[in-house]
């Protein structure tokens, strides 16, 4: 069984070239923390430079979101997000020698070659999202997993830490996940959400009602948190869901869209009797779980075209287009592997 504890992204608004340097130095420090060798760290620095320079020259409201994932498969994740203009001819823009701004034009092509994982989505009206991940060559490739998992998490404006936390456990054809939103934001909110993740990580596939009741007792020493948890069974095409508070759960495909009703309350403060919901998980559907830093009434059409892509693209699009911009926000997406 593999347990992945999520970390939040640090956002770098790219307003001028000096912002690119700040993001690059942050990525370099993360590479050192992950134990990347000089070659891999250098490749990551080039990608930050290329993506940041593109945002600075061509984009509106461009940002770089950078995070790590530690464990048996350490990763550095770099996400470039902007609000337009989109790229009209993506295959042409990916080719070497293409440029709209008088530069050598090797930016996106170089990013694709250097990154371990690469994906891109561009909409002429909404903007572009570029994903680049880096892993050591010796690490286990994601294709060995039965699930594809991605999450975007950002702290509230002005905060250093994110009051949300998430984790997922992978065990063959089963997955268990939790998203916790600590009451308020900042350090005390993070203490509550991390306490929930600590408890989840001990027995991620425990009976959900008992697990949430235990969390209610443990979190009494904290501010409390809104929590949603799920257990997915890919072989049985089904899932179990439970929670308390306003962490939303939605299961969707191109033809299927259903939200899971979660009871009101705050784990650790006031919680009603836990109810566990059993529902179908269609073969091509994704599971989206997000805190209330994301608007609840987002349109499935926003990510329908991305259902078969790296789930990080869909998570980034939702956060960009539906984030409230005044609170911690986490968007976690799971789908079956290709």
Residue pairs with C-beta under 8 A, 6 or more apart in sequence:
1 169
1 170
1 171
1 204
2 71
2 72
2 145
2 169
2 170
2 171
3 71
3 167
3 168
3 169
3 170
3 201
3 204
4 69
4 71
4 149
4 167
4 168
4 169
4 170
5 70
5 71
5 165
5 167
5 197
5 201
6 69
6 151
6 153
6 165
6 166
6 167
6 168
6 330
6 332
7 67
7 68
7 69
7 70
7 153
8 67
8 153
8 154
8 155
8 161
8 162
8 164
8 330
9 65
9 66
9 67
9 77
9 79
9 152
9 153
9 154
10 26
10 65
10 66
10 67
11 63
11 64
11 65
11 154
12 19
12 22
12 23
12 26
12 52
12 63
12 64
12 65
12 66
13 19
13 61
13 62
13 63
14 20
14 23
14 52
14 55
14 56
14 59
14 62
14 63
14 64
15 56
16 56
17 53
17 56
19 52
19 56
20 48
20 49
20 52
20 53
20 56
23 48
23 52
23 64
23 66
24 45
24 48
24 49
24 52
26 66
27 44
27 45
27 48
27 66
27 76
27 78
28 41
28 44
28 45
30 66
30 68
30 76
31 40
31 41
31 44
31 45
31 76
31 134
32 41
33 68
34 68
34 70
34 74
34 75
34 76
35 74
35 136
36 44
36 74
36 76
36 134
36 136
37 136
40 134
40 136
43 114
43 115
43 134
44 76
44 78
44 114
44 134
46 110
46 114
47 78
47 110
47 111
47 114
47 115
47 132
47 134
48 64
48 66
48 78
50 107
50 108
50 110
50 111
51 64
51 78
51 80
51 107
51 111
51 130
51 132
52 64
52 80
53 103
53 107
54 62
54 80
54 107
54 108
55 62
55 63
55 64
55 80
55 82
56 62
57 101
57 103
58 85
58 100
58 101
59 82
59 83
59 84
59 85
59 127
59 128
60 82
60 83
60 84
60 85
60 127
61 82
61 83
61 127
62 80
62 81
62 82
63 80
63 81
63 82
64 78
64 79
64 80
64 81
65 77
65 78
65 79
65 81
65 152
65 154
65 316
66 76
66 77
66 78
66 79
67 76
67 77
67 153
68 74
68 75
68 76
68 77
69 75
69 77
72 139
72 140
73 135
73 139
73 140
73 142
74 135
74 136
74 139
75 116
75 133
75 134
75 135
75 139
76 133
76 134
76 135
77 131
77 132
77 133
77 312
78 131
78 132
78 133
78 134
79 129
79 130
79 131
79 132
79 152
79 312
79 316
80 128
80 129
80 130
80 132
81 127
81 128
81 129
81 316
81 319
81 320
82 127
82 128
83 126
83 127
83 320
84 124
84 125
84 126
84 127
84 128
85 124
85 127
86 122
86 123
86 124
86 125
86 126
86 127
86 128
87 93
87 122
87 124
87 128
88 124
90 120
90 122
92 98
93 100
93 108
94 108
94 109
94 112
94 120
95 109
96 105
96 106
96 109
97 104
97 105
97 106
98 105
98 109
99 105
108 120
108 130
111 118
111 130
111 132
112 118
114 132
115 132
115 133
115 134
116 133
116 134
116 135
117 131
117 132
117 133
117 135
117 142
117 310
118 130
118 131
118 132
118 133
119 130
119 131
119 309
119 310
119 312
119 313
120 128
120 129
120 130
120 131
120 313
121 128
121 129
121 305
121 306
121 309
121 313
121 317
122 128
122 129
126 317
126 320
126 321
127 320
129 313
129 316
129 317
129 320
131 310
131 312
131 313
131 316
142 148
142 337
143 337
143 338
145 170
145 337
146 170
146 172
146 173
146 175
146 234
146 336
146 337
147 170
147 175
147 232
147 234
147 334
147 335
147 336
147 337
148 310
148 311
148 334
148 335
148 336
148 337
148 338
149 168
149 170
149 175
149 311
149 332
149 333
149 334
150 310
150 311
150 312
150 314
150 315
150 332
150 333
151 166
151 312
151 315
151 330
151 331
151 332
151 333
152 312
152 315
152 316
152 318
152 319
152 329
152 330
152 331
153 162
153 164
153 166
153 328
153 329
153 330
153 331
154 162
154 293
154 319
154 323
154 328
154 329
155 161
155 162
155 163
155 185
155 328
156 162
156 163
156 185
156 186
156 293
156 326
156 327
156 328
157 325
157 326
159 185
159 186
159 328
161 186
161 187
161 190
162 185
162 190
162 328
162 330
163 181
163 182
163 183
163 184
163 185
163 186
163 188
163 189
163 190
163 192
163 193
163 328
164 179
164 180
164 181
164 182
164 189
164 193
164 291
164 293
164 328
164 329
164 330
165 179
165 180
165 182
165 190
165 193
165 194
165 196
165 197
165 330
166 177
166 178
166 179
166 180
166 197
166 289
166 330
166 332
167 177
167 178
167 197
167 200
167 201
167 204
168 175
168 176
168 177
168 178
168 332
168 334
169 175
169 176
169 177
169 200
169 201
169 204
169 205
171 205
173 233
173 234
173 235
174 205
174 231
174 232
174 233
174 234
175 231
175 232
175 234
175 334
176 200
176 204
176 205
176 229
176 230
176 231
176 232
177 229
177 230
177 232
177 287
177 289
177 332
177 334
178 196
178 197
178 200
178 204
178 227
178 228
178 229
178 230
179 227
179 228
179 229
179 247
179 289
179 290
179 291
179 330
179 332
180 192
180 193
180 196
180 197
180 225
180 226
180 227
180 247
180 267
181 189
181 193
181 225
181 226
181 227
181 245
181 246
181 247
181 291
181 292
181 293
181 328
181 330
182 188
182 189
182 190
182 191
182 192
182 193
182 222
182 223
182 224
182 225
182 328
183 189
183 192
183 223
183 224
183 225
183 226
183 266
183 269
184 223
185 327
185 328
188 222
188 223
189 223
189 225
189 328
191 222
191 223
192 219
192 222
192 223
192 224
192 225
192 268
193 225
195 218
195 219
195 221
195 222
195 225
196 215
196 218
196 219
196 225
196 227
196 267
199 211
199 214
199 215
199 218
200 211
200 215
200 229
203 211
205 231
208 229
208 231
208 240
208 242
208 274
208 276
209 242
209 274
209 276
211 229
212 227
212 229
212 242
212 243
212 244
212 267
212 271
212 274
213 274
215 227
215 267
215 268
216 244
216 267
216 268
216 271
218 268
219 225
219 267
219 268
219 269
220 268
220 269
221 268
222 268
223 268
223 269
224 266
224 267
224 268
224 269
225 245
225 266
225 267
225 268
226 243
226 244
226 245
226 246
226 247
226 266
226 267
226 291
226 292
227 243
227 244
227 245
227 247
227 267
228 241
228 242
228 243
228 245
228 247
228 248
228 249
228 260
228 262
228 289
229 241
229 242
229 243
230 239
230 240
230 241
230 249
230 287
230 289
231 239
231 240
232 239
232 281
232 287
232 334
233 239
233 281
234 281
234 336
237 280
237 281
237 282
237 283
238 278
238 279
238 280
238 281
239 251
239 278
239 279
239 280
239 281
239 287
240 276
240 277
240 278
241 249
241 260
241 262
241 276
241 277
241 279
242 262
242 274
242 275
242 276
242 277
243 249
243 262
243 263
244 262
244 263
244 264
244 265
244 266
244 267
244 271
244 272
244 274
245 262
245 264
245 265
245 266
245 267
246 262
246 291
246 292
246 296
247 262
247 289
247 290
247 291
247 292
248 259
248 262
248 288
248 289
248 290
248 291
248 292
248 294
248 296
249 259
249 260
249 262
249 287
249 288
249 289
250 257
250 258
250 259
250 260
250 287
250 288
250 289
250 300
251 257
251 258
251 259
251 260
251 279
251 281
251 282
251 285
251 286
251 287
251 288
252 258
252 285
252 286
252 288
252 300
252 307
253 282
253 284
253 285
253 286
253 307
254 284
254 304
254 307
256 282
256 285
257 300
258 279
260 277
260 279
261 277
263 271
263 272
263 274
263 275
264 272
265 271
265 272
281 287
283 336
284 307
284 308
285 335
286 307
286 311
286 314
286 333
286 334
286 335
287 333
287 334
287 335
288 314
288 318
288 331
288 332
288 333
289 331
289 332
289 333
290 318
290 329
290 330
290 331
290 332
291 327
291 328
291 329
291 330
292 324
292 327
293 323
293 324
293 327
293 328
293 329
293 330
294 318
294 319
294 322
294 323
294 324
294 329
294 331
295 322
295 323
295 324
298 318
298 321
298 322
302 317
302 318
302 321
302 322
303 314
303 317
303 318
306 313
306 314
306 317
307 314
307 335
308 338
311 333
311 334
311 335
312 333
314 333
315 331
315 332
315 333
318 331
319 329
319 331
323 329
